[in-house]
Amino acid sequence: MILLDKNFIKVSAHQPNFIPWVGFWHKLLHSNVFVITTGMQYVRRGFSNRVIMGDNNSWATVPVKADFIAFNKIKITDLTAVRQIGKRILHWSKQKKYLFSYRLEPIIEKLINIEDKSLSSLNVDLIKIILKILDHNNTEIIVDNRNWKVESKLDIVFSLLKENGDIFLSGPTAEKYLDKNNSTELKKKIVFQKLIGNIKNETILHAIAFYEKPIDYIFNSAEWKYME
């Protein structure tokens, strides 16, 4: 485990996934600057338009017209299905174990009253709502609509660092695709998440409704390491 230098401006980035899991929030909450990359190519069969719900460990899916285009051009094809996800959250959150289910009311309201067919707009709005629920305002959120298609992932990382800060906080899987020929520079500039314990990939909403202090749960879900 490493301790992040408080003097460094910490940057991280991610596409606007649909009400994401704890690992997404662990990275965001540790960042001084978090860049939501809405202009990158949409990833099919990922977590961009779906998430696992912990009520029965099944998917909640936002129907979209998927194509090899920028995330911010993806359109929702069935708003009724999105409203049903809101009703599903309302249903499971009424269980007695969810003592803090009232926190989910803005999420449920957003989903049930959806009118805009932009997946990107929905997901960005939900991320911002969850930040308010967590009462976290220490991270600057930047919505970046640039098309990064022609750049390598490493080029994107260094561009975001040059523009926004000193050190890049990366998810646990990114180490696999970064070019280790640049390992000396990477070790100086990038740290990676190391998940602790049996962290599930379900939406963070269950933790928000269950824990008195969900932000502590998020912070304790992972630690940071340098490239091996």
N, C-alpha and C positions, 0 to 999 in steps of 0.2 A: 504494500500500500504506500502511496505517496500523499503528502499534504500539498495542496495547491497553494502557491505563493500568492498572498493577498495583494501584492503589488502588481501582479500580472493582470492585464485585462483579458478575461477568458471568453472565448468565442465558440459557439457551436451552431450547427445548422441542421435542418431536416425539412423534408416535404411536410405539408400539413396533413398528417394522418388523421383518421376519423377517431375522435375521443380516445387518444392513445393510451398505451400501457405505462407502467411505472418507470421503465427504463427511459422513455422519452422525457418524462417529467424530471427524473433525476439529473439528466443532462441539462435540461433547460434551467432548473433552479440553481445549478452550480455556475451558470454562465452570467457574465456581465452583459453580453450581447448574444441574442439568439436570432438567427436569420431563418425565416420561413421561406424556403425556395419554391415558390409557386410556379416559376417559369421552367423548371426542369421537366424532363419527359415523364409522363405518367407511368407508374409501375403497375402492371396488371397482376392480379392474384396476390397482392400484398395486403397492406393494412391501410391503403389510401381510402378505400370506400367500405371497409368492413372491420369488425372487431369482435373478439370473443367476449361473450357475456358470462359472468361467473354464476348466474342463476342455474343454468344447466350446461354450461361449457359449450354452447353452440354459437354459431356466427350470427351477428346482426349486420345485415348488408344493405348498403345504399345502392340501389340499382343505377347503373350509369351506362352511357354509350362509350365503351372503352376503345381507345385508338392510340396509335403511336404519336401522340401530340403532347403539347405542354399541359401540365397539371391544370393550370388556370383556364384551359379551354374545355375541360371535361364537364359534361352536362348530366345532371340527374334526370333519369327517364321516368321515375314514378315517385312523386312527392307523397302519395298516400303511404307508400312503404316506409318513408322516413318518419311520417307521423306515427306509424305503428311501432317504430323503434322507441319513440318517446313514450307511448303507452305501455310498452313492455318494461321500460325502466321504471315507470310509475308503479307498475304492478309488483315487480320484485322488491322494490325499495320499501314496500309496506310491511315486509317481514319484520318481526320484533327485534331481530338482531341488528337491524340497521337503525341505530338510535339517532343518527344524524342525517337521516334521509331528506330532511327539509333543505339541506344544502343543494340537492339536485334539482330543485324546482326551476331555476333559470335554464338548466340544460333541457329539462322536459318541455318547458314552455317554448324554447327555441325550436325544438324538433317538431312539436305538435303544430306550431303555427308557421312552419316553413312555407315560403312562397317563391323564393329565388332558386333557380335550378343550377346554380354554380356550385359544384362540389368544393372547389377551393374556398369560396366565400363562406360556405357552411363550416368547413373544418377550421378555418382561421378564426371565425367568430366563436366557435366552441372552445378553442384553445384559450382565447382571451377571457371567456366566461369562467373557465376553470381556474385561471390565474387569479381572478377576483375572488372566487370561492376559497382558494388557498390563502388569500390575503398576501399574495406575493407581488411586490412592485419593485424589486431590486434588479430585475433584468430588463434591458431595453429590447423590445421586440421590433424587428425589421422585416417587413414583407417585401421580398425581392422577386420581382416579376421577370428578371432577365432570363433569356434562353441560354442555358449552359451546355447545350447539346454538343458543341464542337470542342469542349474542354474535357481533359481527363479529370478524374476525381481529385487527384493530387493538385492539379492546377487550380481547381475550384477552391480547395482548402487554403492554398497559399494566397489566392486572390482575396478570400474572405478575411484572412489574417492581416494582409497588407492594409485592407480598408478599415478593419474594426478592432484589432487587438494584438495580443502578444502570444497567446497559446490557444490551441484548438482542442476542444473536448470532443472526442469521437465515441461513437457507439461501439459495442463489443465485437461486432463482426467486421468492422472496416479494416482491421489489421490484415485481413485476408487478401484484400484487393489493392492495397497500396504498394507501390514499387519499392522494395526494400533496397534497391540500389541507391536510393536516397536516404538510407537509414540514419546516417549521421545527422542530417538536417531534420529528419522526422523526429528523432529522439529529443531534439531541442524544442520542437514546436508543437508536437501532438502527444496527447495522453489518451488512454483508452479506458472505457468502462470495464470493470470486472464485477459481475453480478454476485451478490452474496446470498447464500441459501437457496431455497426453492422458489424463486421468483416466477410467478405465472405471467403469461402474456395477455391476460384479460384486460379489459378497459380499467382505467384508474377509478371509475365511478364507484365501484364496490368498496374500495378502500376509503374514499371520501365519505361515504355513507356509514362506514363501519367504525373507523378509528376516530377517537376524540381529536387527535393531532395527526391528520394524514400527512402533513408536511414532514413530520419526523419519520414516518414510515417510508416516505420517498427518499429522504436523505440517507437512511440506513439500508437501502436496498442494494447499494453498489459502492465500490470504491474505485480509485484511479490507479493506473499503472502505465509505465512506459513500454514501448515496443520491445518484445522479447527477441 
